[in-house]
């Protein structure tokens, strides 16, 4: 959702779609739960306690 890509750090830089897509691509072979945990962890690291004004919602659908 936009809560992930629009998450900001203290420099007011957004996490962004490109960073999000690269993260998904890099971890695509992991389980859905592992991907979700990695995305949330990386967004938190990026934001580094900077206040966020949107929620983070993520749904992973994998084709088997």
Buried (B, 14 or more C-beta within 10 A) or exposed (E): EEBBBBBBBEEEEBBBEEBBEEBBEEBEEBEEEEBBEBBEEBBEEBBEEEEBEEEBEBEBEEEE
